[in-house]
Amino acid sequence: VQKISKTLPEMPEKRKARYIEELGLPEYDANILTSSKHLSDLFERANNVCNNPKAVSNWIMSDIIKILNEEGIEADKLPFSAEQLGKLINLIDKKTISTSIAKTVLEEMTVNPKDPEEIIKEKGLIQISDEGAIKEIVLKILEENPQSIADYKAGRDRALGFLVGQAMKQTKGKANPQ
């Protein structure tokens, strides 16, 4: 019995407790992630690559579960690997790509299961973080939208959102919003 118990995989309740206590995930997240061994294994392997449990949990609970539901499959049947998901999260953490670009890359990974870096290079999706390049675009947008500037100065914060949106539109979502 002892020999067999040592060879058993970690049980869901024990994993759930570890996710909460050691990784700091909310109980709700831990419940979802441990509801399926495949989902939990996906989480474990992706987190081993990027070491960002909350980000992995968020991606799984939103985008990955959406894909699983749309395709009617289990997590072990995803066309891309957990390691590729971890790499994608690393790219966001390093500010190589934005979250919105990452969603585009994830969609592509679902259709064409390549490494996220390959997809980013092929599609030219690297985030623009060069302040000089962004500044030129922003100055042009400000010049074209004097009313938005006046609205912002008058205390209408939504005008800033409009201007940021225009910058994102001009750069096709590649500008670093920060």
N, C-alpha and C positions, 0 to 999 in steps of 0.2 A: 504494500500500500504506500509506504514512504517513497519507494523507488518510482512508482507511477505518479504520485503527487508532485514529485520534483520535475517530471517531464511535461506536466500539464502547462498550457499557456496561461498567461496572466488572465484572471477572470474579470468580467466586465465591472463588477462592483469595486474590485481592487484598482483597476485602471481608472475608473471614475474618481475614486478617492485620490489617487496620485495626480490626476489632472487638476483637481481642485487644490490640493495641499501643496504639491511641489511645483506645478506649472502656473498656479494662480488663475486658472480659468473659472469663470462663474459656473455654478452648479447646472444651470440651464444648458450651457455649452457642453459640459462634460456628459450630461444625459444624452444629448443628441449624438455626440461623437461615439459614445459607447453603445448606442442602440444597434449597431451593426459591427461585427468584427472587421469587415472589409473597410468600413468608414474609419474605424479606429486605427486600423493598420495604415491606411492612407495618411491619416493625421500624424501618426508616429514617424513614418518614413519621410514625409515632407518636412516635419519639424526637425528631424535629424540633419537635414540639409541647411535650413535657414535659421534654426534656433530662435524662432519668433512664434511661440505657441498661440498667442492671441490673434496674430495675423493669419496664421494657418487655419485656426478655428473659424475666423470670420469668413475667409474665402470658401471653406468647405460648407459652412452653414448657409451661405448665400449662393454664390455662383456655382459651386460644384453640385450641391443638392439640386439646384435648378436644372443643370445638365443631366443629372441622373434621372430626374423625374421626366424631363422631356424625351430622353432616349429610352426610358423604361429599363434601365440597367442598374446593376450593383456597382459599387466603387471599384471592385477588382476588374471590371470590364471597361473602365475608362480608356480611351485611345492613347492617352498620355500617362506618364508615370508620376508617382508621388514625388520622385526626385526632381522631375521637370517642374512640378508645382512649387516645390521648395526653391528652385532656381528663379522662378518667376517672382516670388516674394522677395528673394535676395535683391533682384534688380530694382524693385520698388524701394527697398530699404536703403540701397546705395544711391537712390535718386537718379538712376540711369533712365528709368521710365516713370511715368505718373501712374496712378491707379486707373485712370481712364484708358491709358494706352495698354496697361496690363489686361484690362477686360477684353480689348481687341485682340491681344496676343493669345489670351485663353480661348477665345472663340476660334482662332486660327489653329491652335493646338488641338482642339476638338475635331476639326476637319482634317488637319494635316499635322499629325503628331511628331513634330520636330522639337528640338530644344528651343526654349524661348529666345536665346541669344541669336540663333539662326533666323528665326522669324523676324526679329527686330532689325537685323541687318538687311535681310531680303526686302522688307517693306519700308525701310528707312524710318523707323519709329522711335529713334533715340530722342529723349527729351532735350529740349533746348534750354540750357542753363547759363549760356553765355550772356552776361548782363548787357554787353554792348549790342548784341543782336536783338535781344528783347527790348532794350531801350528804344532802338530805332522804330520798332513796330508800335510800341506804346506811344511814342511821340506822334507818330502818324495818326493813330486812333484818336488821341487827344485833340489833335488839330481838326479832325473830321467831326468831332462831337462836342462842340463848345457848350451846348445846352446841358449835356450830361455833367460837365465840369461845374456849371452853375448850379445844377440840382444838387450835386454832392456838397458843394460849398454851402448850400442852403440847408444842409442837414439831412438830405435824402440819401441814406446809405445804399439804397437799391441801385442808385446810379453807378456806384463803384462796381457792383456785381455785373451790371451791363457792360461796363468798360473792360472788366476782366474777361467777360464772355466774348467780347469782340477780339481781344488779344488771342484767346484760345481758338476762335474761329479762324483768324488770320494764319495761325501757325498749325492749323488742323489738329489741335489738342496737344501739340508737342511742347509748348512753352511751360516751363516750370512755374506754376501759379504762385509760389512763394516769392 
